[in-house]
Amino acid sequence: MVHSARLRLMFVLAVVSLTLLNATALTAQEVLTNESVMAMKKAGLSDSLILAKIRTSPTKFDVSTKGLIALKGAGLSDQIIEAMVSHPGTPGSAATPAPPAATAAPPAASSTSPRETIFHLADGKYVELRAAVSSIETNVAFFSSSSELVLKGKKAQYRVSEKQPVFYSAWPANEAPLVRLKRGDDHDDRNLKISSGAFHPFGGTQKMGVRSEDTIDVESEKDSRGLYKLTPKQPLPTGEYGFVLTFGMASGASGRVFDFGVD
């Protein structure tokens, strides 16, 4: 009888664990709309929090003229509205963007007005990389789960030919690590694993963050402008790469990836 009761208890705990995992997976697939963004604004969430949510979520925004006027009337800032318009999940935003512009020199970093971007030094000119917005996809199996940052397209628009390209970043290497992105096997995307774990009725383990095997070691040097000069220590093989903005946290919480490809 005791053995039977123990088996029943383990079965109940297993069902509860799977239910919680499925609930987590459904939450991860939440699709943002104009109404949900306006609700976050009405609830008093800061612009930075709303932007982070937009950058890391699937979306279905109405960015027609009428929709934009409604967003502005709800008190949303131009920065939030621009993020909604340019989000990859927004209809009309999938058009090929203009190529990055080159400048003679990047502006100096400033504590009051930092230039939050990354530049590639190409032929003596600084090319500003455009941040791609990733989504988070969570896969749940029996007593296990994993999450990935996913970028649309198997190749980045911006390509470099150097095997050890030089970049200038507003963030140090630990806040925007350089990683190699894996091309999707079955989908038109690139991805980076950011969590994995196993669960069972009496405990489990969960690993969070960019894996060491996906990280590229770089030489880092801060210059007089307050920018970090980042150079891969070893030549980069042909493939897809990106600087994942983590702000030093466990995973790519911002959802911003400054991606590029090496040909």
C-alpha positions in Angstrom: 0.0 0.0 0.0 2.8 2.4 0.9 4.5 1.6 -2.4 1.3 2.2 -4.3 0.7 5.5 -2.6 4.2 6.7 -3.4 3.7 5.9 -7.0 0.5 7.8 -7.1 2.2 10.8 -5.5 5.0 10.7 -8.0 2.5 10.6 -10.9 0.6 13.6 -9.5 3.8 15.6 -9.1 4.8 14.7 -12.7 1.5 15.9 -14.0 1.8 19.2 -12.1 5.4 19.7 -13.4 4.3 19.2 -17.0 1.4 21.6 -16.5 3.7 24.3 -15.2 6.1 23.8 -18.1 3.3 24.0 -20.7 2.1 27.2 -19.0 5.6 28.6 -19.3 5.8 27.7 -22.9 2.5 29.3 -23.7 3.6 32.5 -21.9 6.8 32.6 -24.0 4.7 32.7 -27.1 2.6 35.7 -26.2 2.0 38.0 -29.2 2.1 41.7 -28.5 -0.5 44.0 -30.1 -1.2 47.7 -30.0 -3.6 47.2 -27.2 -1.1 45.3 -25.0 1.5 48.0 -25.5 -1.0 50.7 -24.6 -2.0 48.7 -21.5 1.6 48.5 -20.4 1.9 52.2 -20.8 -1.3 52.8 -18.8 0.0 50.5 -16.0 2.9 52.9 -15.6 5.7 50.7 -17.0 8.8 52.6 -18.1 9.8 53.1 -21.7 12.8 50.9 -21.2 10.8 48.0 -19.9 8.2 48.3 -22.7 11.0 48.5 -25.4 12.6 45.3 -23.9 9.3 43.5 -24.1 8.7 44.6 -27.7 12.3 43.5 -28.7 11.9 40.0 -27.2 8.3 39.1 -28.2 6.4 38.0 -31.3 4.2 40.9 -32.4 1.2 41.7 -34.5 1.1 45.5 -34.6 -1.2 47.8 -36.5 1.1 50.5 -37.8 -1.4 52.1 -40.2 -1.8 55.9 -40.1 -4.9 55.4 -37.9 -3.0 53.0 -35.6 0.0 55.3 -35.2 -2.3 58.2 -34.3 -4.0 56.1 -31.7 -0.7 55.1 -30.2 0.5 58.7 -30.0 -2.9 59.6 -28.4 -2.3 56.9 -25.8 0.8 58.8 -24.7 3.4 56.4 -26.2 6.8 58.0 -27.0 8.2 58.2 -30.5 10.9 55.7 -29.5 8.4 53.0 -28.6 6.3 53.7 -31.7 9.4 53.5 -33.9 10.3 50.1 -32.2 6.8 48.9 -33.1 7.1 50.0 -36.7 10.5 48.5 -37.3 9.9 45.2 -35.4 10.5 42.2 -37.8 7.1 40.8 -36.9 5.3 43.9 -38.0 3.7 43.8 -41.5 5.6 45.9 -43.9 8.8 45.9 -41.8 10.3 42.9 -43.6 11.4 45.1 -46.5 15.2 45.2 -47.2 16.6 47.9 -44.9 18.9 50.6 -46.2 22.6 49.6 -45.9 24.5 50.9 -42.9 26.1 54.3 -43.3 29.8 54.8 -43.1 31.3 57.8 -41.2 34.8 59.1 -40.8 34.8 58.5 -37.1 32.2 57.4 -34.5 31.1 60.0 -31.9 32.7 59.8 -28.5 30.8 58.0 -25.8 29.3 60.2 -23.1 27.9 59.4 -19.7 25.0 61.8 -20.3 24.3 60.8 -23.9 25.9 57.5 -24.8 25.9 56.3 -28.4 24.4 52.8 -27.9 25.8 51.1 -31.0 28.6 49.1 -32.4 30.8 50.2 -35.4 32.9 48.1 -37.8 36.1 49.7 -38.9 36.2 49.1 -42.7 38.8 50.7 -45.0 39.4 53.5 -42.6 35.7 54.3 -42.1 33.3 53.4 -39.4 30.2 51.5 -40.4 27.4 51.5 -37.8 25.9 48.0 -37.4 22.1 47.9 -37.1 20.7 45.9 -34.2 18.5 43.0 -35.2 15.6 42.1 -32.9 15.4 38.5 -31.8 12.5 36.5 -30.4 12.7 33.9 -27.7 11.5 30.4 -28.5 11.1 27.9 -25.8 10.8 24.2 -26.5 9.4 21.9 -23.8 9.8 18.1 -23.8 9.1 15.5 -21.2 10.8 16.9 -18.0 13.1 19.2 -20.0 13.1 22.6 -21.7 15.4 24.8 -23.7 15.2 28.4 -25.0 16.9 30.1 -27.9 17.3 33.7 -29.2 16.1 33.5 -32.8 16.9 35.9 -35.7 15.1 35.8 -39.0 17.0 34.9 -42.1 19.9 32.4 -42.4 22.3 35.2 -43.3 22.9 38.7 -41.8 22.5 41.6 -44.3 25.9 43.1 -43.3 28.8 41.1 -44.5 32.6 41.4 -43.9 35.5 39.8 -45.7 38.2 40.2 -43.0 38.8 37.2 -40.8 39.7 39.4 -37.8 37.5 42.4 -38.2 37.9 45.4 -35.8 34.8 46.8 -34.0 34.2 49.7 -31.7 31.5 49.2 -29.1 29.7 51.3 -26.6 29.7 48.3 -24.3 32.6 46.2 -22.9 33.0 42.6 -24.1 31.2 41.1 -21.0 28.1 43.2 -21.7 27.9 42.5 -25.4 29.8 39.3 -26.0 30.6 38.2 -29.6 29.0 34.9 -30.4 28.7 32.5 -33.3 25.1 32.0 -34.5 23.8 28.7 -35.6 21.9 28.5 -38.8 18.5 26.9 -38.5 18.3 23.4 -40.0 14.6 23.5 -40.9 13.8 27.2 -40.8 15.0 30.4 -42.4 16.7 31.7 -39.2 19.7 31.9 -37.0 19.7 31.0 -33.3 21.6 31.0 -30.1 20.8 28.7 -27.1 20.4 30.7 -23.9 18.9 28.2 -21.5 18.4 24.5 -20.9 17.3 22.3 -18.1 15.8 19.1 -16.8 13.0 18.7 -14.4 11.6 15.9 -12.3 9.2 15.7 -9.4 11.9 16.2 -6.7 14.0 18.9 -8.3 16.0 19.7 -11.4 18.7 21.9 -12.9 18.5 24.9 -15.2 21.4 26.6 -17.0 21.0 30.2 -18.2 23.2 32.4 -20.3 25.3 32.5 -23.4 27.3 29.2 -23.5 31.1 29.4 -23.5 31.3 27.2 -26.6 29.3 29.9 -28.5 31.4 32.8 -27.3 34.3 34.2 -29.4 37.3 35.5 -27.4 38.2 39.1 -28.2 41.0 41.5 -27.5 39.4 44.5 -25.7 40.9 48.0 -25.3 39.1 51.2 -24.2 40.1 54.3 -26.1 40.1 58.0 -25.2 36.5 58.4 -26.6 35.2 55.9 -24.1 34.6 53.2 -26.8 35.8 49.7 -26.6 38.0 48.4 -29.5 37.1 44.7 -29.9 39.1 42.3 -32.1 38.7 38.5 -32.3 41.8 36.8 -31.0 41.6 34.2 -33.7 40.5 34.4 -37.4 36.8 33.9 -37.7 35.7 31.0 -40.0 33.1 31.7 -42.6 29.7 31.9 -40.8 27.2 34.1 -38.9 28.1 36.1 -35.9 26.7 38.8 -33.6 27.3 40.9 -30.5 24.5 40.0 -28.1 23.6 42.8 -25.8 23.2 41.3 -22.3 24.3 44.2 -20.1 26.3 41.6 -18.1 23.2 39.6 -17.2 22.7 35.8 -17.6 21.2 35.8 -21.0 20.4 38.1 -24.0 17.7 39.8 -22.0 17.6 42.9 -24.3 16.9 40.8 -27.4 19.2 43.1 -29.4 21.8 41.4 -31.6 24.3 43.4 -33.7 24.7 40.7 -36.3 27.1 40.3 -39.3 28.4 37.5 -41.5 31.9 36.5 -42.5 32.3 35.4 -46.1 
